């Protein structure tokens, strides 16, 4: 498959797919451990050969009516498969949201495989007027999860190192607590959300009126906030909200960073900024005179 710059998944060209299925897969199928597939090429690739060492299968843009058929037609051609680790995102029209297969339907389809749980949830994007269905197997052994929303139910994902977050609804402090607890070994985090937080101006309290904890990311090394509202830059840089690890690489829009830090003079963001050692896309001719004092470990230009 091909992923465009805006994240849309496109199918392979017919000539490339033909060469892949006719000449490449017959030679390497027994070595393949992972496949990333989209619907137009999915069945052809999966049925062209046996995959005795396949342990990971990522499926993109799967339609509602394909889900159960996929788990029955295709599963029958993999008789040696006793584990099926998967994560499926499907964008759906509003009318389709009430016609999705239930967790019970999917569990019956997987009867005979090793015991594990199938998790699914639906999230609605009002601006785009679409819903997103996310299904995945648990325990989850892949090292990434993409486009998680506020509807993400949490859980423990001890193998996941890379996560991306996307929503039209705001991410509040409680959501980031859930993310930190779910991904204890998180190394790369990207946020795509232009909606401002609703509760950032009040003291962060839980339902018992107690202060919410400072969120710790002990292993984080890359933080991408280039497509995030300024509130999320504050969320991660204010030390009373978030405790970053040392040696962070930060991808952020420079004017937003300058604004959030009050032109690199704000005390509440100074501690976390001092832990950053690389910032992407900085124009060395336009940085503030306070920049290098505020970011002492970022290499000088």
Number of C-alpha atoms within 10 A of each C-alpha: 18 14 10 9 7 6 8 10 15 16 15 16 11 10 8 10 17 15 11 14 19 13 11 12 19 13 11 11 19 14 12 15 13 14 16 12 23 19 17 14 17 19 14 13 19 19 14 14 17 18 21 15 14 19 18 18 16 16 17 19 17 20 15 18 12 11 16 16 12 16 14 14 12 15 16 11 15 16 10 13 17 13 16 19 19 18 23 19 21 18 21 21 14 13 9 14 18 7 9 16 14 10 15 10 11 17 15 9 16 20 9 11 13 11 13 15 15 19 16 18 13 18 19 21 15 10 8 9 10 17 19 20 20 20 18 19 18 18 17 21 15 21 14 17 16 15 16 18 23 18 13 18 14 15 14 16 22 17 16 20 19 19 19 16 19 19 19 17 18 20 24 18 22 14 17 18 18 17 23 17 19 17 22 19 19 25 18 19 18 21 22 18 23 18 16 17 18 12 13 14 7 7 11 16 14 12 7 6 9 10 11 16 15 14 22 19 21 15 18 21 19 20 21 20 22 20 16 21 18 21 21 25 22 19 20 22 24 23 20 16 21 21 18 25 15 18 17 23 19 20 18 20 19 17 11 19 18 16 12 20 20 12 17 21 15 15 12 15 24 18 18 21 24 20 20 23 17 17 19 13 11 15 9 9 7 8 14 13 10 11 15 16 14 23 21 14 16 20 10 9 8
